[in-house]
Amino acid sequence: MKVIRTAVLALSIGVCISSAAMADGFKNCTKLDKASWKPASEAEAKAKALGYEVRRSKIEGSCYEVYGVKEGKLYELFYSPEDLSLKHTIAK
C-alpha cells in the first residue's frame, strides 16, 4: 500500500512540474530591477505602432507581455522593459 501511495505522489509531482514547464510564456527579458524599467504603456504604444489592437498587458517574469489582435488573430508580444525591444512573439 505504501508503494502505491509513493507512486501516486511521484506521478502527481511529475504532472505538476511538466504542466508548469509547458507554459508558453517568455519570461527572461532583462536583469534590471523594476525601478529601472520603462513604463508598460510604452510597450503598448510600440505594439500599436506595429498595427496591433492592444487588448491588455501584464508583467510576465522580467518581460512586458502585451496581448494584441492583428488581422483577426491574437498575439502575445514580449517586450524588454529595459529598452522596449521585442523579444518574442506567440500567435494564438
N, C-alpha and C positions, 0 to 999 in steps of 0.2 A: 504494500500500500504506500509506503514511504517513497519507493522508487517511482511510482506513478505520479505522486504529488510533485516530486522533484522534476520529473519530465514535463509535466504540465506547466510548472513555474518557469522552466527554462524556455519552453516554446512561447509562453506569454511575453517574456522579456525580449525574445528574438523578434517577435511580431512588432512590439513597440519600437524597438530600435530601427528595424527596417522601414517602418512607416515614416519615422522621422527623417530617415536618410532619403526617402523618396520624394520629399517635398521639393517642389521645382523652383523655389526661390533662390535668388542670387544674393549672398549675404556679405561678401567681402569687397568693399569699395575703397575704404580708407582706414588708416590707423590714427587719424587725428581725433582728439577728444571733441565731444559735441559742442563745446563752447566755441570752437574754431570753424564750425560748419556754416556754409552759406544757407540762406533761408530756403525752405522747401518750395515756397511759391516761385522761386526762380527755376527750379527743376520743372515745375508745372508749366511755366512760361516757355521753356525750351521745348517741351513736348508739343505745346500748342503751335509753336513756330514750325515744327516738323509736320503739322497737319493733323494732329491727333485732337479729338474732342476729349478733354480730360474729365474723367468721372470722379476720381478721388486719388489721394496719395497717402502714403504712410512710411514709417521708418521700418526697414527690414534689415536686421543686423546692423551693418555700418553703411547702408545704402538708402537713398530715397527711392521708393517704389511707386511709380506713377501708373495708374490704370487709365488707359485711353482707348478710344474707338477710332478706327480709321477704315474707311471703305466697308463699313458694316462688320468689321472683325475686331474682337477685343484683344488688346495687347497689354503686357506688363513691361514697363521700361524701368531699368535700374540705373540710377544716376549716382555718381560720386558726389557727396556733399562737400568735398574738398574743392573741386574745380568744376563741378556740374558736367563732367564728361559722361557720355552714355556708355555704360559698361556692359550691358547685356539687355537683350530684348527677347521676350517669350510671346509667341502668338498663341492665343487660346482657341 
